[in-house]
Amino acid sequence: MAFHPIAADDDDCSGVGVARKYAWIVFALTFGLLISDYMSRQVLNAVFPMLKGEWSLSDGQLGLLSGVVALMVGLLTFPLSLMADRFGRVKSLALMALLWSVATLGCALAQDYPQMFIARFMVGVGEAAYGSVGIAVVISVFPKHMRATLASAFMAGGMFGSVLGMALGGAIAAKLGWRWSFAGMALFGLLLAVLYPIIVKEARIAPQRVATLAAAKVKQPLRTLFSSRSVIATYVGSGLQLFVGGTVIVWMPSYLNRYYEMGTDKAGGMAAIIVLCSGAGMILCGMLSDRLCRQSPERKVALAIAYCLGSCLLLSAAFALPAGPVQLALICLGMLIAAGTTGPAGAMVANLTHYSVHGTAFATLTLANNMLGLAPGPFITGRVSDLIGLQAAFQLVPLVSLGAAAVFFYAKCHYHRDIARLQGQRVPDPVNAAGLEVKL
């Protein structure tokens, strides 16, 4: 039976009454804050060598400074997203940006490791729900036929923010010291945090019909967040794959510093190029997924599996080689597809959950991404590095992609029937040898 689920079968009022010029202004400011978000998060990675030398820190301690941000994002993204939906997304986004910017300034003023840890903890609290709430704001001001493109571009903004954070952070640290790296990121965020609520108004981006629909349909759709095997597997598979990509991003400046003898500025610049490859790959893999899956949506799962296996092969080969141009080329290729699962996973979650809870669904996906990948990855790798060295630890990291591929394969086995169950359609019962159709 031909089956063509529509991921964006949403209410038709999104973007209604919003001028195109104003919509792009909202996108630019929201995207700019996302850039600030990741600049504040990733600038730490560029100054790892300086902090390690000045405060005599272990790799495990450095990894914890990075991982605590992702941990707080994972723990708080769900409740804070629900609060933002209730009390106003624009106000919530501005408050988040203000908090993470002030906390980043606190990093610049930290005098020892405990103070830095507390400041990084607060950075994580401020950034917790920005991704899920920000993408909800962007989607709300554009027609629904643009959602896939906007969503992939918005999520890739995190990679570009990481690039700027590490590149600028490394350059500033080399000239002015590591404290000014944090201060520069903080000032950029504070400026946008002040401008955002002045220009972006809740009344112009929240049509009343959306509020009515949400109020009328909030109970039953919440069950779809965890009601199928394939959506749960998608959460898990996405998180496991980001264990790999997130770890390489965090530790790459240190890897280049130790094994290529690069200074802080050069290591940050090279790491930024690798992260840029990951961000570009996220968009390209998402576009490829949309193009190839128009007539067969379940191919998204097959593509997610292919991205996992491909990145495992390329990164494993890269870290088995000695330092040199060939290794760097393979790392770039591996990172080009390492985050490629982001697009398919997002589309799968949208297909497998009710449209009225898509914001909460993306918050749940963010929770899984951080709790399974972005938070434990840098910390575990740092502890392993303390025992066997960073080179050997990097050789083990890509193997996690095999687990992600296995989980996505499990999702593929149930994906078709789970979507049909959500939409109340009829599909062939795999137990019925005669191929008769049964109502789910």
Secondary structure, DSSP 8 states (H G I E B T S, - for coil): ------TT---TTTTTT--HHHHHHHHHHHHHHHHHHHHHHHHHHHTHHHHHHHHT--HHHHHHHHHHHHHHHHHHHHHHHHHHHHH-HHHHHHHHHHHHHHHHHHHHH--SHHHHHHHHHHHHHHHTTHHHHHHHHHHHTS-GGGHHHHHHHHHHHHHHHHHHHHHHHHHHHHHH-HHHHHHHHHHHHHHHHHHHHHH--HHHH--HHHHHHHHHSSHHHHGGGSSSHHHHHHHHHHHHHHHHHHHHHHHHHHHHHHHS---HHHHHHHHHHHHHHHHHHHHHHHHHHHHHTSS-TTHHHHHHHHHHHHHHHHHHHHHHS-SSHHHHHHHHHHHHHHTTTHHHHHHHHHHHS-GGGHHHHHHHHHHHHIIIIITHHHHHHHHHHHHH-HHHHHHHGGGHHHHHHHHHHHHHHHHHHHHHHHHT-EEE-TT-TT--EEE-
